[in-house]
Amino acid sequence: MNRCMRIMCMVEDGKDGIHTFVQQYAQKFLLEGLIQPVNATHVRVIVCGQREAIENFIDALHHGVVEKMIRGIEMEPIFKDRDYRGVFRVIE
């Protein structure tokens, strides 16, 4: 069963590594979606895919919290609002 999540990540100011970190795990778990900066300390992540893959992705994000890459995470399920065409994009 497919599902989609909107995840807001609070990051250290100017933390560039978050994009690579998130994209790497999205690709590892075969998720589609995007990561987009909201402001200097927040990024929005939209991921869509299999339920188990999304749960593994969220576990990876929590690992990022442990590594001090991410300060906090807010998540909510959403309806897929567009076709991501099977890829995960970084929007800068």
C-alpha positions in Angstrom: 0.0 0.0 0.0 1.4 3.4 -1.0 1.3 6.4 1.3 2.7 9.9 1.4 4.1 11.9 4.3 5.0 15.6 4.7 8.0 16.0 7.0 9.3 19.3 8.3 12.9 19.0 9.5 14.5 21.6 11.8 18.2 21.8 11.0 21.2 23.8 12.1 21.4 27.2 10.3 23.0 26.7 6.9 23.3 22.9 7.3 23.9 21.8 3.7 24.5 18.1 4.3 20.8 17.5 5.0 19.9 17.5 1.3 22.4 14.8 0.5 21.5 12.8 3.6 17.7 12.9 2.9 18.2 12.2 -0.9 20.5 9.2 -0.2 17.9 7.5 2.1 15.0 8.4 -0.2 16.8 6.7 -3.1 17.8 3.7 -0.9 14.2 3.0 0.1 12.9 3.7 -3.5 10.8 6.7 -2.4 9.7 9.5 -4.7 9.1 13.1 -3.7 11.2 16.2 -2.9 13.2 18.1 -0.4 12.8 21.9 -0.4 14.1 24.6 1.9 11.4 26.6 3.7 13.8 29.0 5.5 17.3 29.0 6.9 16.4 26.4 9.6 13.6 24.3 8.1 13.3 22.0 5.1 10.2 20.3 3.8 10.4 16.7 2.7 7.6 15.0 0.8 8.0 11.2 0.4 5.7 8.7 -1.2 6.1 5.0 -1.4 5.4 1.7 0.3 4.5 1.9 4.0 7.5 -0.1 5.2 9.9 2.0 3.1 8.5 5.2 4.6 8.9 3.8 8.1 12.5 2.9 7.3 13.1 6.4 5.9 11.7 8.0 9.1 13.9 5.8 11.2 16.9 7.1 9.1 15.8 10.7 9.8 15.7 9.9 13.6 19.3 8.7 13.2 20.1 12.1 11.7 18.7 13.6 14.9 21.1 11.5 16.9 24.0 12.6 14.7 23.0 16.3 15.4 22.2 16.8 11.7 18.5 17.4 12.4 17.2 19.2 15.5 13.6 18.1 15.2 11.0 16.5 13.0 7.3 17.1 12.5 5.3 14.6 10.3 1.9 14.3 8.9 0.3 12.0 6.4 -0.9 13.7 3.2 -2.7 12.7 0.0 -0.4 12.6 -3.1 -0.9 16.0 -4.7 1.1 15.5 -7.9 3.0 12.9 -9.8 6.7 12.7 -8.8 7.4 10.3 -11.7 9.3 7.9 -9.5 12.2 10.2 -8.5 13.3 12.1 -5.5 14.2 15.8 -6.3 16.2 18.4 -4.4 14.7 21.8 -4.9 17.0 24.6 -3.9 
